[in-house]
Amino acid sequence: MFVVDNFIAAIARILDLVLTLYLWIVVFRAVISWVNPDPYNPIVRFLERATEPLLAPLRRWIPLRGTGIDLSPILLIAAIYFLQVFLVKTLLQLAGTIH
């Protein structure tokens, strides 16, 4: 069953890589939001399109809407970190126990 072990381990590593890349996209989006970015810049548009589907629902749940403080990137980064710690490690441990 080493093929199944390797497959699950590969999925876990790819998932970890994708989550890390998305984490950096969220960080770049947050940093760019501190300045007045050009909304027609292709990089700014990509960052917005890539992160807005997950940030928008978080903004609705956070009660600080009128204060001008956006905590949704912090919550999304925490969720990504949780997935890396819990899901990826669980998949790697599962790959090690299948015989």
HELIX and SHEET records of a PDB file:
HELIX    1   1 PHE A    2  ILE A   32  1                                  31    
HELIX    2   2 PRO A   42  TRP A   61  1                                  20    
HELIX    3   3 ARG A   65  THR A   67  5                                   3    
HELIX    4   4 SER A   72  LEU A   83  1                                  12    
HELIX    5   5 GLN A   84  VAL A   88  3                                   5    
HELIX    6   6 LYS A   89  THR A   97  1                                   9    
END                                                                             
